[in-house]
Amino acid sequence: MDTLERYKKVFIEIFEIEENSVEDLKYQDIPQWDSLGHMSMVGALEDEFDIMLEMDDIIDFSSYKKGMETLTKYGVKFP
């Protein structure tokens, strides 16, 4: 499984959504992505990629696409 698939899998599992709903997803677009869901997703991403996000990055993590930008700062490479 490549990095993008692993990243997408976290969103699908945490928010219990279909794969085709992921790429345009933004914070609070769906009821599951509230503050509690946000922290669950952050924790799952930290575990998946063995990283520790800084608080500013957690706060700025406002969409699926923005999250990819954020993770690249931590050495996660997307195809």
C-alpha positions in Angstrom: 0.0 0.0 0.0 1.5 3.3 -1.0 1.5 6.5 1.1 -1.5 8.0 -0.6 -3.6 4.9 0.0 -2.5 4.8 3.6 -3.5 8.4 4.0 -6.8 8.0 2.4 -7.5 4.8 4.4 -7.3 6.9 7.7 -10.0 9.3 6.5 -12.2 6.4 5.3 -11.9 4.5 8.6 -12.0 7.5 11.0 -14.9 9.3 9.3 -16.7 6.1 8.0 -17.1 7.6 4.5 -16.8 6.2 1.0 -13.5 6.5 -0.9 -15.0 8.8 -3.6 -16.0 11.3 -0.8 -12.4 11.9 0.5 -10.5 14.1 -1.9 -12.6 17.3 -1.6 -13.3 16.8 2.1 -12.9 19.8 4.4 -13.2 20.3 8.1 -16.8 20.2 9.3 -18.1 19.3 5.8 -19.5 16.2 7.5 -20.8 15.7 11.0 -18.0 13.2 11.8 -15.3 15.8 11.2 -15.9 17.8 14.3 -13.3 18.7 16.9 -13.4 15.2 18.4 -13.2 13.5 15.0 -10.4 15.9 14.0 -8.3 14.7 17.0 -9.1 11.1 16.3 -7.9 11.6 12.7 -4.7 13.4 13.8 -3.9 10.5 16.2 -4.5 7.9 13.5 -2.3 9.8 11.1 0.5 10.1 13.7 0.3 6.4 14.3 0.1 5.5 10.6 3.1 7.6 9.6 5.0 7.5 13.0 5.1 11.3 13.3 4.1 13.8 15.9 2.3 16.9 14.5 2.9 20.3 16.1 -0.2 22.1 17.5 -0.1 24.8 14.8 -0.2 22.1 12.1 -3.1 20.3 13.8 -5.0 23.6 13.9 -4.2 24.4 10.2 -5.2 20.9 9.1 -8.4 22.1 7.5 -8.9 19.7 4.5 -7.8 16.4 3.0 -5.6 18.3 0.5 -4.2 20.7 3.2 -3.3 17.6 5.3 -1.1 16.3 2.5 0.8 19.5 2.4 1.2 19.4 6.2 2.4 15.8 6.2 5.1 16.5 3.6 6.7 18.9 6.2 7.2 15.8 8.3 8.9 13.8 5.6 5.8 11.9 4.3 6.1 11.7 0.5 3.0 11.4 -1.7 3.2 10.0 -5.3 
